[in-house]
Amino acid sequence: MQTKLGHSIEITHQLSSQAAQELARWIGCYTVIYNQKTMEADRVYKEWLEADKPESGKPLLNTQVAKLKQSFEFLSDIPSQIRRNAGAKWFEAMNAALVGLRNKPKVKAKHKKRNCYVTNELFDVQHIDDDRCLVQIKRSDKKEDHGRYLAGVVLPFPKEKAGKAFFLSRKGSRFWLSMAYDYSNEDLTQSEVEHITSTLTHKELEQAVVGIDLGINKQAVSSKGFVYHMPEDVQKSLLDVERKKSK
C-alpha cells in the first residue's frame, strides 16, 4: 500500500548567516502576501455587511485574484515561485473556508511560527543511498544561479520517494524544513511476521523492527528516535472540525 508520510527537521545549525537571511526574506515575503490578501478579503466582506445588501447573497470577492492592499517593492527581489505559492495557498485556504472545512485565513503574527511553501523549481534532490537523500535549496531558478545553493539538508528517505514541495518554517532565529514522502506499506499476516522475525538474529531484529510509543506530550516516538507530533495549529484545526461535526 502506497501512502504519504511527513518528516520535519530543524535546519538552523545547517544554515550560514547569508542563507538564514535569504530564507527569512522568502518567509517574510510569503507572509506579507498572505496577510495582505487576508486583510483585503476582510475589508471587502466588511463593506458588504455595511452596504444595503439583499437578504440572500454573498460578498463579491474573487478569491483567486484578490489584490494586495498596497505596493511592496521588495517583493520583486524574491523568487517568483514564492510569490505565486503564497497566493495559491491563500486561495486554497479561502476556498476551504467557504465550504466549511476550516476557519477563514487569519493574519499571521510576527511572534508566531511562520512558513512558506517551496515547490521543486527551487530545490534539487540528490541520491545518497537507499535510505537517504540530499535536498539542496537553490538561490533562484535563474540561469546565473545554476549550481549555487543556499543550503543542503539530509532527509531519511530515498531520492525517488521525495515530495515535489516542502514547507520552510521560522520562529525567531530557528528554521525548520518539512517534506512529505511516499511510503510503501505491505501488510503482513501474524504468521508471516512470526516466520520472518524467527529467522533474524538479535541485531538484525533491532534493525528490522521499529517500536512506537504513543504518548500525550508527543503523539508518537519511535525506537529510532523520530518524534511524530502534529503542530499546534493543525491540532487546533482538527479540534475545530470535530466541534463543527458535533454541532
PLY file of the C-alpha trace (Angstrom):
ply
format ascii 1.0
element vertex 247
property float x
property float y
property float z
element edge 246
property int vertex1
property int vertex2
end_header
0.00 0.00 0.00
1.37 3.42 -1.00
0.78 6.31 1.37
2.28 9.66 2.35
4.33 10.38 5.46
5.98 13.60 6.52
9.36 14.39 8.03
10.30 17.65 9.75
13.83 18.61 10.72
15.33 21.71 12.31
17.92 23.18 9.95
19.01 26.22 11.98
22.57 24.99 12.51
22.95 23.93 8.88
22.42 27.45 7.56
25.08 30.07 7.01
24.18 33.60 8.13
23.64 34.54 4.48
21.36 31.54 3.85
19.36 32.24 7.03
18.90 35.85 5.97
17.74 34.88 2.47
15.31 32.21 3.67
13.94 34.65 6.25
13.24 37.04 3.35
11.38 34.27 1.50
9.22 33.57 4.53
8.70 37.29 5.14
7.60 37.83 1.52
5.25 34.85 1.67
3.72 36.15 4.91
3.24 39.69 3.57
1.33 38.43 0.52
-0.78 36.02 2.61
-1.59 38.71 5.19
-2.39 41.40 2.63
-4.78 39.12 0.77
-6.42 38.21 4.07
-6.88 41.86 5.06
-8.23 42.73 1.62
-10.77 39.89 1.84
-11.81 41.09 5.32
-12.23 44.65 4.01
-14.46 43.54 1.11
-16.59 41.43 3.45
-16.95 44.28 5.96
-18.06 46.68 3.21
-20.60 44.12 2.03
-22.01 43.78 5.55
-22.34 47.55 5.92
-23.93 48.04 2.49
-27.61 47.68 1.56
-27.32 44.06 0.50
-30.13 41.66 -0.46
-31.39 39.26 2.19
-29.59 36.38 0.46
-26.30 36.80 -1.29
-22.56 36.81 -0.80
-19.84 39.46 -0.97
-18.42 39.80 -4.47
-14.89 38.64 -3.71
-12.85 36.91 -6.37
-10.58 34.93 -4.08
-8.21 33.96 -6.87
-7.23 37.46 -7.89
-7.64 39.44 -4.65
-5.03 42.16 -4.98
-2.52 43.39 -2.46
-3.68 46.38 -0.44
-0.53 48.34 -1.24
2.65 48.07 -3.25
5.70 46.34 -1.78
8.73 46.94 -3.99
10.96 44.47 -2.13
8.75 41.57 -3.24
10.29 41.77 -6.72
13.62 40.56 -5.27
12.06 37.30 -4.05
11.79 34.27 -6.41
8.52 34.45 -8.36
7.62 30.91 -7.25
7.46 32.01 -3.60
5.11 34.88 -4.50
2.98 32.57 -6.64
2.80 29.89 -3.93
1.70 32.42 -1.31
-1.24 33.45 -3.47
-2.11 29.87 -4.38
-2.06 28.67 -0.75
-4.16 31.64 0.36
-6.67 30.85 -2.38
-6.73 27.20 -1.27
-7.29 28.20 2.37
-10.08 30.65 1.48
-11.89 28.11 -0.70
-11.68 25.53 2.12
-13.20 28.12 4.49
-16.02 28.94 2.06
-17.16 25.30 2.01
-16.83 24.96 5.80
-13.77 22.73 6.01
-11.82 25.16 8.20
-11.75 28.69 9.51
-11.04 31.53 7.10
-7.40 32.69 6.73
-6.11 34.88 9.53
-3.28 37.39 9.62
-0.09 35.64 10.72
1.52 37.37 13.70
5.25 38.12 13.74
5.89 36.42 17.09
4.39 33.10 15.95
5.89 30.43 13.71
5.53 31.43 10.06
6.22 29.44 6.94
6.42 29.42 3.17
5.68 26.75 0.58
8.64 25.90 -1.68
8.00 23.98 -4.91
10.55 21.93 -6.86
11.65 24.80 -9.14
13.68 25.99 -6.15
15.39 22.79 -4.99
17.20 19.70 -6.23
17.17 16.24 -4.66
20.40 14.20 -4.82
20.82 10.47 -4.16
22.94 9.48 -1.14
21.98 5.84 -0.57
18.90 3.60 -0.35
17.75 5.29 2.88
18.77 8.92 2.46
18.68 11.83 0.05
20.07 15.38 -0.02
17.69 18.29 -0.58
19.59 21.31 -1.92
17.80 24.67 -1.80
18.57 26.87 -4.81
19.23 30.59 -4.64
16.77 31.03 -7.51
15.75 29.31 -10.74
17.72 31.79 -12.86
20.47 30.54 -15.18
23.13 32.61 -13.44
22.35 30.82 -10.15
22.55 27.32 -11.64
24.55 25.10 -9.29
24.52 27.70 -6.49
22.70 26.57 -3.37
21.69 28.24 -0.12
21.73 25.03 1.92
21.68 21.23 1.79
19.60 19.06 4.13
19.86 15.27 4.52
16.47 13.53 4.85
15.83 9.88 5.87
14.23 8.52 2.68
15.50 7.73 -0.84
15.51 10.29 -3.66
12.68 8.64 -5.63
10.36 8.92 -2.59
10.89 12.66 -2.07
7.98 15.05 -2.50
7.71 17.80 -5.09
7.50 20.56 -2.47
8.25 21.32 1.16
7.47 23.88 3.84
10.12 26.18 5.32
9.20 27.42 8.80
10.73 30.05 11.03
10.25 31.21 14.59
12.72 33.80 15.83
16.17 32.64 14.72
15.16 28.96 14.32
14.30 27.31 10.98
12.64 24.00 10.04
12.14 22.06 6.81
9.14 19.71 6.42
8.62 17.41 3.43
6.11 14.68 2.61
7.42 11.49 1.02
6.00 8.27 -0.43
5.88 5.30 1.89
5.16 1.73 0.84
3.50 -0.41 3.48
2.96 -4.08 2.73
0.53 -5.62 5.24
1.72 -8.99 6.57
-0.27 -11.62 8.42
0.65 -12.51 12.01
2.12 -15.85 10.90
4.23 -14.16 8.20
5.61 -11.71 10.76
6.44 -14.54 13.19
8.14 -16.55 10.46
10.29 -13.62 9.30
11.33 -12.48 12.76
12.16 -16.01 13.94
14.92 -16.24 11.34
16.64 -12.99 12.41
19.48 -12.54 14.86
19.02 -10.11 17.76
20.99 -7.40 15.91
19.04 -7.93 12.68
15.79 -7.81 14.64
16.73 -4.43 16.15
17.42 -3.07 12.68
14.27 -4.51 11.07
11.71 -3.64 13.75
10.58 -0.18 14.86
8.78 0.30 18.15
6.28 3.14 18.50
5.42 4.66 21.88
2.12 6.58 21.93
2.04 9.42 24.41
0.32 12.65 25.41
3.02 15.32 25.25
4.27 13.85 21.98
1.83 11.81 19.94
4.32 9.15 18.87
8.03 8.47 19.44
9.82 5.69 17.57
12.65 3.49 18.80
14.75 5.08 16.05
14.48 8.42 17.81
11.98 10.10 15.49
9.19 12.18 17.03
5.85 12.35 15.22
3.72 15.20 16.50
1.25 17.46 14.73
1.90 21.21 15.04
-0.37 23.10 17.43
-2.19 24.92 14.62
-3.02 21.59 12.91
-4.29 20.09 16.17
-6.43 23.17 16.77
-7.87 22.89 13.25
-8.77 19.24 13.81
-10.47 20.08 17.11
-12.43 22.85 15.39
-13.59 20.36 12.73
-14.69 17.91 15.42
-16.65 20.66 17.22
-18.39 21.59 13.97
-19.30 17.94 13.38
-20.74 17.63 16.88
-22.70 20.84 16.49
0 1
1 2
2 3
3 4
4 5
5 6
6 7
7 8
8 9
9 10
10 11
11 12
12 13
13 14
14 15
15 16
16 17
17 18
18 19
19 20
20 21
21 22
22 23
23 24
24 25
25 26
26 27
27 28
28 29
29 30
30 31
31 32
32 33
33 34
34 35
35 36
36 37
37 38
38 39
39 40
40 41
41 42
42 43
43 44
44 45
45 46
46 47
47 48
48 49
49 50
50 51
51 52
52 53
53 54
54 55
55 56
56 57
57 58
58 59
59 60
60 61
61 62
62 63
63 64
64 65
65 66
66 67
67 68
68 69
69 70
70 71
71 72
72 73
73 74
74 75
75 76
76 77
77 78
78 79
79 80
80 81
81 82
82 83
83 84
84 85
85 86
86 87
87 88
88 89
89 90
90 91
91 92
92 93
93 94
94 95
95 96
96 97
97 98
98 99
99 100
100 101
101 102
102 103
103 104
104 105
105 106
106 107
107 108
108 109
109 110
110 111
111 112
112 113
113 114
114 115
115 116
116 117
117 118
118 119
119 120
120 121
121 122
122 123
123 124
124 125
125 126
126 127
127 128
128 129
129 130
130 131
131 132
132 133
133 134
134 135
135 136
136 137
137 138
138 139
139 140
140 141
141 142
142 143
143 144
144 145
145 146
146 147
147 148
148 149
149 150
150 151
151 152
152 153
153 154
154 155
155 156
156 157
157 158
158 159
159 160
160 161
161 162
162 163
163 164
164 165
165 166
166 167
167 168
168 169
169 170
170 171
171 172
172 173
173 174
174 175
175 176
176 177
177 178
178 179
179 180
180 181
181 182
182 183
183 184
184 185
185 186
186 187
187 188
188 189
189 190
190 191
191 192
192 193
193 194
194 195
195 196
196 197
197 198
198 199
199 200
200 201
201 202
202 203
203 204
204 205
205 206
206 207
207 208
208 209
209 210
210 211
211 212
212 213
213 214
214 215
215 216
216 217
217 218
218 219
219 220
220 221
221 222
222 223
223 224
224 225
225 226
226 227
227 228
228 229
229 230
230 231
231 232
232 233
233 234
234 235
235 236
236 237
237 238
238 239
239 240
240 241
241 242
242 243
243 244
244 245
245 246
